[in-house]
Amino acid sequence: MRVFLIGVELKSRSAADIRESLAELAELAATAGAQIIGEGVQKLATPVAATYIGQGKAQEFAEFTKANDVDTVIFDDELTPAQTRNLEKIFGCKIMDRTALILEIFGQRARTREGKLQIEHAQLEYLLPRLTRYWSHLSRQRGSTGSIGGEGESQLEADRRKIQERLDKISSELEVVRRQRETQRAGRQRSQWPLASIVGYTNAGKSTLLNRLTGASVLAEDKLFATLDPTTRRLRLPTNQNVLLTDTVGFIKKLPHGLVEAFKATLEEVVQADLLVHVVDISHPLAPEQIDAVNDVLLEIGAAEKPVLMVFNKVDQLNGGGVPAAMHDKYPHAVSISAKTGAGIEPLLAEISTQLRPIREFLDLRVPQAEAAIIARLHAVGQVVESRYTGKHVRLKVRIPPHLHEEFASFVVAEK
């Protein structure tokens, strides 16, 4: 796929912002397997209703694309169905917008059935209002009984009906997924294991961090949206506490609302989390803007008030400059790490332990040495502060979750 990229510099956006946005669009296109042939920008007060960019500029760009065998033109902003139709006539090739490109990438990268359902739902929602441009050349078909039955259903109406039926079916299946996740969360709550969700801009290093912390084998590539399907693994903290750690889909500027809606079942893991681990590529020149983009999505899904631990990743790529002082000042409790090399992982685990520290009871227990299973259980679910062997018994000073009190009540010597 040979592509040409187009952006519009509006009064509300700076030239630097446009350059960065187009650079990200180029990276998205490369992720989708495209070859970038060129790009163009037009300054406008407001987008042109019919063609988004001006007619003259569209003709200029069209001449370039035809001369260079470009088969797809990608706009950096979302186009209306009418704009897409009009632009296809001018360029004589396929027209895509940023939303369609992101949907294309998600479609390529979804692996689980749940992920594929979510992507198909978003793609069909995007396609539904755009069907008219595919079928506008078809006239209404006659009913099978001729003029007696009147005019039959048009191809456009038939396709719209089929898409709506498919959307309804996918929605029902995703509702089943949502209920399954609720059941899984109920099980987690019974085990009293807190949930920490890793969030962040796409390609910030979230999957690499999950792999580093839990020994998981999640795909981690230097590409946008390398992984879409959520992965949850158990993490054992230095305090002997178990935590469920979930890697979620990466966020991005101008993330299509339809995608956010489609991924609601997945993103509920973020909404239900006890702690959000916000991973930031601190080596990126626009790290603050990427933080804002992630916060915008968190606000949209109702997770803006969740406790957040900021993690400045990729410090190994700072070329000795260190984390900017302004970022330290704004996020004084942030932890600086390199998920790739392992630098800073111990302080990160300590901070997660602090943030997720549960209310625990301190117990002084006297357990017979013969009760090896009880002693092992205490080490598994609690934090053993002190152990002392005296004769046939073991004196253990431990901190345990309150809901486990009854399990060890018969061995209590003293409570503090």
Backbone torsions as a table, in degrees:
resi	resn	phi	psi	omega
1	MET	NA	119.1	178.8
2	ARG	-100.5	119.6	-170.3
3	VAL	-122.9	153.7	174.8
4	PHE	-123.3	131.8	-176.0
5	LEU	-102.3	141.8	-179.9
6	ILE	-132.9	131.1	175.4
7	GLY	-126.7	159.9	178.6
8	VAL	-121.5	126.3	178.2
9	GLU	-94.0	99.1	178.4
10	LEU	-86.0	165.6	-179.7
11	LYS	-59.9	-31.6	-176.9
12	SER	-78.4	-4.9	-176.8
13	ARG	-125.7	139.6	-179.9
14	SER	-82.3	163.3	177.8
15	ALA	-62.8	-38.0	179.2
16	ALA	-63.7	-39.2	179.0
17	ASP	-63.8	-41.4	178.6
18	ILE	-63.6	-44.0	-179.8
19	ARG	-60.4	-44.4	-179.6
20	GLU	-65.9	-41.0	-179.8
21	SER	-64.7	-40.9	177.5
22	LEU	-67.9	-35.7	176.8
23	ALA	-63.0	-39.6	177.6
24	GLU	-68.8	-38.0	177.4
25	LEU	-62.4	-39.1	177.6
26	ALA	-63.6	-39.4	178.6
27	GLU	-66.7	-38.8	176.0
28	LEU	-62.2	-44.8	-179.8
29	ALA	-62.4	-41.8	178.0
30	ALA	-63.4	-38.6	177.3
31	THR	-60.5	-35.1	179.2
32	ALA	-79.6	-2.3	177.4
33	GLY	94.3	17.1	-176.9
34	ALA	-90.6	157.3	173.4
35	GLN	-106.5	121.0	-176.8
36	ILE	-81.5	119.2	-179.2
37	ILE	-94.2	-30.8	-180.0
38	GLY	178.5	178.3	178.0
39	GLU	-149.9	158.6	179.5
40	GLY	-145.0	150.8	-179.2
41	VAL	-132.5	140.2	172.9
42	GLN	-125.0	136.3	174.8
43	LYS	-85.1	127.4	-179.9
44	LEU	-141.5	148.7	173.4
45	ALA	-70.8	-44.8	176.7
46	THR	-145.4	153.7	178.0
47	PRO	-61.8	147.2	178.0
48	VAL	-77.0	130.0	-173.8
49	ALA	-58.1	-41.8	-173.1
50	ALA	-81.2	-37.3	-171.8
51	THR	-132.5	9.4	-179.7
52	TYR	67.5	-55.2	171.7
53	ILE	-99.9	167.1	-179.3
54	GLY	-65.8	152.6	-178.5
55	GLN	-58.9	-43.9	-179.0
56	GLY	-62.4	-44.1	179.6
57	LYS	-66.7	-37.0	177.8
58	ALA	-61.9	-42.7	177.9
59	GLN	-63.6	-41.0	178.9
60	GLU	-61.0	-47.6	179.4
61	PHE	-65.5	-36.7	-178.7
62	ALA	-63.3	-38.6	178.0
63	GLU	-62.5	-41.5	178.4
64	PHE	-64.0	-46.4	-176.3
65	THR	-64.5	-38.1	178.9
66	LYS	-68.4	-37.2	-179.8
67	ALA	-70.4	-23.3	-176.3
68	ASN	-111.5	18.7	175.8
69	ASP	54.8	38.3	175.5
70	VAL	-75.0	131.6	-179.7
71	ASP	-105.8	-10.6	-179.9
72	THR	-144.1	131.8	175.1
73	VAL	-111.3	128.0	-176.6
74	ILE	-116.3	124.0	177.3
75	PHE	-93.5	145.4	-175.0
76	ASP	-76.9	-12.1	179.7
77	ASP	-124.0	166.6	-177.4
78	GLU	-75.1	134.6	179.5
79	LEU	-101.7	151.5	173.2
80	THR	-79.4	160.9	177.4
81	PRO	-56.2	-39.4	-179.6
82	ALA	-66.4	-40.6	178.2
83	GLN	-62.5	-43.1	179.4
84	THR	-61.3	-44.2	-178.9
85	ARG	-63.4	-44.6	-179.5
86	ASN	-66.7	-39.1	-179.5
87	LEU	-68.4	-35.3	178.6
88	GLU	-63.2	-35.0	177.9
89	LYS	-67.1	-38.7	-178.2
90	ILE	-73.2	-46.6	-174.6
91	PHE	-83.1	-26.7	-178.4
92	GLY	68.2	26.7	178.0
93	CYS	-149.8	-178.2	-178.6
94	LYS	-69.4	136.0	176.8
95	ILE	-114.5	129.3	176.2
96	MET	-126.1	156.7	169.9
97	ASP	-115.7	177.5	-175.9
98	ARG	-57.8	-40.0	-179.7
99	THR	-61.7	-47.3	-179.4
100	ALA	-62.0	-36.6	179.9
101	LEU	-66.7	-44.2	179.1
102	ILE	-63.5	-40.8	177.4
103	LEU	-62.5	-37.2	178.0
104	GLU	-62.0	-45.6	-179.8
105	ILE	-64.4	-45.6	178.8
106	PHE	-59.6	-40.1	179.0
107	GLY	-62.6	-35.4	179.5
108	GLN	-71.9	-31.4	-167.6
109	ARG	-103.3	-12.5	178.0
110	ALA	-65.4	134.1	-176.4
111	ARG	-115.7	-42.0	-177.6
112	THR	-82.1	163.0	178.7
113	ARG	-62.8	-38.7	179.0
114	GLU	-61.3	-46.6	-180.0
115	GLY	-61.9	-41.3	-180.0
116	LYS	-65.5	-38.2	177.4
117	LEU	-64.0	-42.8	-179.5
118	GLN	-63.1	-42.2	179.8
119	ILE	-67.6	-44.0	179.7
120	GLU	-60.6	-39.0	178.9
121	HIS	-61.4	-46.8	-179.5
122	ALA	-64.8	-40.3	-179.8
123	GLN	-65.1	-41.5	-180.0
124	LEU	-68.8	-37.2	176.2
125	GLU	-61.9	-37.8	179.0
126	TYR	-70.4	-38.5	-175.8
127	LEU	-74.0	-34.6	-170.4
128	LEU	-51.3	-52.1	-179.6
129	PRO	-73.6	-7.6	-177.3
130	ARG	-101.6	1.9	-177.5
131	LEU	-61.2	-31.4	-174.3
132	THR	-58.1	-31.1	-177.7
133	ARG	-73.5	-20.1	178.3
134	TYR	-84.1	-29.6	-170.7
135	TRP	-117.0	9.6	-175.2
136	SER	-64.9	-20.4	-178.6
137	HIS	-82.4	-8.6	-177.0
138	LEU	-93.7	134.4	177.0
139	SER	-86.3	164.3	178.3
140	ARG	-64.4	136.8	-177.4
141	GLN	-88.3	149.5	177.3
142	ARG	-77.2	152.0	174.2
143	GLY	-69.2	164.6	-173.6
144	SER	-68.0	-21.6	-178.3
145	THR	-98.4	17.7	177.3
146	GLY	74.5	-145.4	-172.9
147	SER	-69.8	-19.5	-178.4
148	ILE	-62.0	-42.4	-176.6
149	GLY	-86.4	-2.0	-178.4
150	GLY	76.7	-169.1	-177.7
151	GLU	-72.9	140.3	179.3
152	GLY	-82.6	-172.9	-178.9
153	GLU	-76.9	132.9	178.3
154	SER	-71.4	159.3	177.3
155	GLN	-59.4	-39.3	179.2
156	LEU	-61.2	-47.7	-179.6
157	GLU	-63.7	-38.9	179.6
158	ALA	-63.7	-43.3	-179.7
159	ASP	-68.3	-39.2	176.9
160	ARG	-60.9	-42.3	-179.8
161	ARG	-63.6	-42.7	-179.7
162	LYS	-63.8	-41.8	179.7
163	ILE	-65.1	-41.9	179.8
164	GLN	-64.0	-39.3	177.6
165	GLU	-62.3	-42.1	179.2
166	ARG	-65.7	-40.2	177.8
167	LEU	-61.1	-42.7	179.5
168	ASP	-62.4	-40.7	-179.8
169	LYS	-66.2	-43.2	179.2
170	ILE	-64.0	-40.9	179.3
171	SER	-59.8	-40.3	178.3
172	SER	-64.1	-41.5	-179.6
173	GLU	-68.2	-37.3	178.0
174	LEU	-69.6	-27.8	175.7
175	GLU	-66.5	-36.5	175.4
176	VAL	-63.2	-42.5	177.2
177	VAL	-59.3	-43.6	-179.4
178	ARG	-60.8	-42.4	179.3
179	ARG	-66.7	-37.2	177.5
180	GLN	-62.7	-40.2	178.7
181	ARG	-66.0	-36.7	176.9
182	GLU	-62.7	-40.4	177.9
183	THR	-63.8	-42.2	178.1
184	GLN	-62.9	-40.0	179.2
185	ARG	-66.7	-37.2	178.1
186	ALA	-62.0	-39.7	176.9
187	GLY	-63.8	-40.2	178.5
188	ARG	-64.2	-41.1	-179.6
189	GLN	-64.9	-34.5	177.4
190	ARG	-65.9	-33.7	179.3
191	SER	-82.5	-6.8	178.2
192	GLN	62.1	28.0	175.4
193	TRP	-91.0	122.0	178.4
194	PRO	-69.9	158.8	-179.6
195	LEU	-115.5	127.3	173.6
196	ALA	-115.7	127.5	-179.9
197	SER	-108.6	130.1	176.8
198	ILE	-85.7	121.0	177.6
199	VAL	-123.2	165.9	178.3
200	GLY	158.5	171.2	177.6
201	TYR	-66.2	150.1	179.7
202	THR	-59.1	140.6	179.7
203	ASN	70.6	22.4	177.8
204	ALA	-83.0	-13.7	179.6
205	GLY	106.9	24.0	-176.6
206	LYS	-65.6	-47.3	-178.7
207	SER	-67.1	-36.9	176.9
208	THR	-61.9	-39.2	178.9
209	LEU	-67.2	-43.3	177.8
210	LEU	-59.3	-44.1	178.4
211	ASN	-61.6	-42.4	-178.6
212	ARG	-64.0	-42.5	-174.6
213	LEU	-78.3	-35.0	-170.8
214	THR	-117.2	-5.7	-177.1
215	GLY	75.3	17.4	178.2
216	ALA	-70.1	171.0	-179.5
217	SER	-125.3	46.0	179.6
218	VAL	-73.0	139.0	178.2
219	LEU	-56.6	126.8	179.0
220	ALA	-131.8	101.7	-179.4
221	GLU	-119.4	157.7	176.1
222	ASP	-83.4	62.1	-179.9
223	LYS	-141.1	155.8	174.7
224	LEU	-71.2	137.6	178.0
225	PHE	55.3	46.1	179.0
226	ALA	-62.8	-34.3	177.7
227	THR	-130.5	140.2	179.0
228	LEU	-115.4	-40.4	-173.9
229	ASP	-77.5	133.1	-176.5
230	PRO	-67.8	144.1	177.7
231	THR	-126.7	130.1	179.5
232	THR	-118.3	131.0	179.0
233	ARG	-134.1	155.5	176.9
234	ARG	-83.4	135.2	176.4
235	LEU	-120.1	126.9	178.0
236	ARG	-100.1	118.5	-176.7
237	LEU	-83.5	163.7	178.7
238	PRO	-58.3	-23.1	178.9
239	THR	-83.4	9.6	179.8
240	ASN	70.8	20.9	179.4
241	GLN	-98.4	137.1	176.3
242	ASN	-89.1	135.8	178.1
243	VAL	-132.1	140.7	172.2
244	LEU	-91.9	123.6	-177.3
245	LEU	-112.2	122.7	-176.4
246	THR	-115.6	130.6	173.7
247	ASP	-94.1	128.0	-176.2
248	THR	-114.0	170.2	179.1
249	VAL	-60.8	141.6	179.3
250	GLY	-72.0	148.7	178.0
251	PHE	-96.3	169.3	-178.3
252	ILE	-158.3	157.9	174.4
253	LYS	-62.5	145.7	178.9
254	LYS	57.0	36.0	176.1
255	LEU	-63.0	122.2	-175.9
256	PRO	-55.5	132.9	-178.8
257	HIS	-58.0	-37.5	179.5
258	GLY	-60.9	-33.7	177.1
259	LEU	-68.7	-41.6	178.2
260	VAL	-60.2	-43.1	178.7
261	GLU	-63.1	-44.9	-177.9
262	ALA	-63.9	-33.6	-176.8
263	PHE	-92.3	15.1	-178.1
264	LYS	-56.2	-40.9	-178.8
265	ALA	-61.0	-40.3	178.3
266	THR	-72.0	-44.1	-175.2
267	LEU	-72.9	-9.8	173.4
268	GLU	-61.2	-25.9	176.4
269	GLU	-62.7	-30.5	176.6
270	VAL	-74.4	-44.3	-178.3
271	VAL	-62.7	-36.0	-176.6
272	GLN	-88.4	-4.2	-174.9
273	ALA	-66.4	149.0	174.4
274	ASP	-82.5	-23.7	-179.3
275	LEU	-150.6	136.4	173.5
276	LEU	-102.4	123.7	175.9
277	VAL	-97.0	100.0	-174.6
278	HIS	-88.9	104.6	-177.7
279	VAL	-88.7	128.7	-177.3
280	VAL	-122.0	132.6	172.1
281	ASP	-78.3	92.3	-174.1
282	ILE	-70.1	-14.4	178.2
283	SER	-82.4	-10.6	-178.7
284	HIS	-77.1	135.7	-177.6
285	PRO	-63.3	-23.0	-180.0
286	LEU	-111.4	36.4	179.8
287	ALA	-55.6	-44.4	179.4
288	PRO	-59.7	-40.4	179.0
289	GLU	-66.7	-35.4	178.0
290	GLN	-68.2	-37.0	175.2
291	ILE	-59.9	-44.3	179.4
292	ASP	-62.5	-39.7	-179.8
293	ALA	-63.4	-41.1	177.6
294	VAL	-65.0	-42.9	-179.9
295	ASN	-63.1	-33.5	177.8
296	ASP	-63.0	-42.6	179.7
297	VAL	-69.3	-39.9	177.9
298	LEU	-59.8	-38.5	177.6
299	LEU	-65.1	-41.2	-177.8
300	GLU	-64.7	-34.3	-177.7
301	ILE	-94.8	2.7	176.3
302	GLY	83.4	27.1	-178.2
303	ALA	-117.8	16.8	-174.1
304	ALA	-68.7	-23.5	-176.8
305	GLU	-93.7	4.1	-178.9
306	LYS	-70.2	148.1	172.9
307	PRO	-60.0	135.9	-175.7
308	VAL	-126.8	132.4	171.4
309	LEU	-107.9	113.6	179.3
310	MET	-79.3	131.5	-179.5
311	VAL	-124.6	113.1	178.7
312	PHE	-87.2	104.2	-176.0
313	ASN	-94.7	167.0	176.5
314	LYS	66.0	36.3	176.6
315	VAL	-65.8	-18.9	178.1
316	ASP	-70.0	-11.6	180.0
317	GLN	-104.1	13.3	-177.9
318	LEU	-87.1	-0.5	177.5
319	ASN	55.0	39.4	174.5
320	GLY	79.7	-1.5	-177.8
321	GLY	-78.1	-23.6	-178.9
322	GLY	78.7	168.2	178.7
323	VAL	-67.7	131.8	-179.7
324	PRO	-54.2	140.0	-177.9
325	ALA	-59.1	-35.3	-179.2
326	ALA	-62.4	-35.8	178.7
327	MET	-71.6	-38.8	176.4
328	HIS	-62.0	-41.7	-178.3
329	ASP	-66.4	-39.6	-177.9
330	LYS	-74.4	-33.5	-178.9
331	TYR	-126.8	73.9	-173.6
332	PRO	-63.7	-22.6	-178.2
333	HIS	-99.0	8.7	179.5
334	ALA	-67.3	151.6	178.5
335	VAL	-110.8	131.3	179.2
336	SER	-97.6	128.8	-175.4
337	ILE	-142.9	171.7	163.5
338	SER	-130.4	105.4	179.2
339	ALA	-62.7	-27.1	-178.3
340	LYS	-71.8	-45.7	-176.7
341	THR	-94.4	-19.2	-177.6
342	GLY	95.1	-1.3	179.9
343	ALA	-64.8	133.9	175.7
344	GLY	81.0	4.8	-177.0
345	ILE	-67.8	-39.4	-179.9
346	GLU	-62.1	-48.5	175.6
347	PRO	-59.7	-34.3	178.4
348	LEU	-64.3	-46.1	178.8
349	LEU	-61.7	-39.5	178.9
350	ALA	-63.2	-40.1	-179.2
351	GLU	-70.4	-38.6	175.5
352	ILE	-61.8	-41.7	178.3
353	SER	-59.6	-42.7	-179.3
354	THR	-65.3	-44.3	-176.6
355	GLN	-69.8	-30.6	-177.5
356	LEU	-103.8	14.3	-177.6
357	ARG	-61.1	117.7	-179.2
358	PRO	-82.7	166.2	172.2
359	ILE	-73.9	118.2	-177.7
360	ARG	-122.5	149.1	176.2
361	GLU	-90.2	140.1	175.0
362	PHE	-97.0	121.7	-178.0
363	LEU	-124.5	144.6	172.1
364	ASP	-107.4	113.8	-172.5
365	LEU	-116.4	148.8	174.7
366	ARG	-123.7	106.1	-173.3
367	VAL	-116.8	130.6	175.8
368	PRO	-58.7	139.4	179.2
369	GLN	-60.7	-25.9	179.4
370	ALA	-67.4	-21.4	179.5
371	GLU	-85.8	61.9	-176.4
372	ALA	-61.8	-33.5	-179.1
373	ALA	-66.6	-37.0	178.9
374	ILE	-66.7	-43.0	-179.7
375	ILE	-63.7	-42.5	178.8
376	ALA	-64.7	-39.0	179.2
377	ARG	-62.7	-41.3	178.7
378	LEU	-61.4	-42.2	178.4
379	HIS	-66.4	-29.9	-176.9
380	ALA	-77.6	-38.2	-172.6
381	VAL	-107.5	-12.8	-176.4
382	GLY	-124.3	179.8	175.8
383	GLN	-109.2	107.3	-178.3
384	VAL	-80.5	112.4	-178.1
385	VAL	-82.9	-37.0	-177.2
386	GLU	-154.3	142.2	174.8
387	SER	-136.9	136.2	-177.0
388	ARG	-142.3	125.4	-178.5
389	TYR	-90.2	124.7	179.2
390	THR	-133.5	106.1	-179.5
391	GLY	63.1	-123.9	-178.3
392	LYS	-94.2	9.2	-177.4
393	HIS	-125.0	164.5	174.6
394	VAL	-124.2	126.1	174.4
395	ARG	-92.1	122.4	-176.8
396	LEU	-123.2	127.3	171.7
397	LYS	-104.7	117.1	-171.9
398	VAL	-135.0	158.6	170.6
399	ARG	-115.4	124.6	-178.0
400	ILE	-131.4	155.7	174.3
401	PRO	-60.8	141.4	-176.3
402	PRO	-55.3	-33.7	-175.4
403	HIS	-69.1	-10.5	178.9
404	LEU	-97.6	4.8	-175.5
405	HIS	-56.3	-47.2	-176.0
406	GLU	-61.4	-32.0	-178.0
407	GLU	-62.3	-30.9	-176.6
408	PHE	-116.2	9.1	-174.4
409	ALA	-58.4	-32.6	-176.5
410	SER	-71.8	-12.9	-179.1
411	PHE	-103.8	2.4	-175.6
412	VAL	-70.7	129.9	174.5
413	VAL	-95.8	-47.4	179.8
414	ALA	-152.8	147.9	178.0
415	GLU	-113.7	140.6	179.7
416	LYS	-122.8	NA	NA
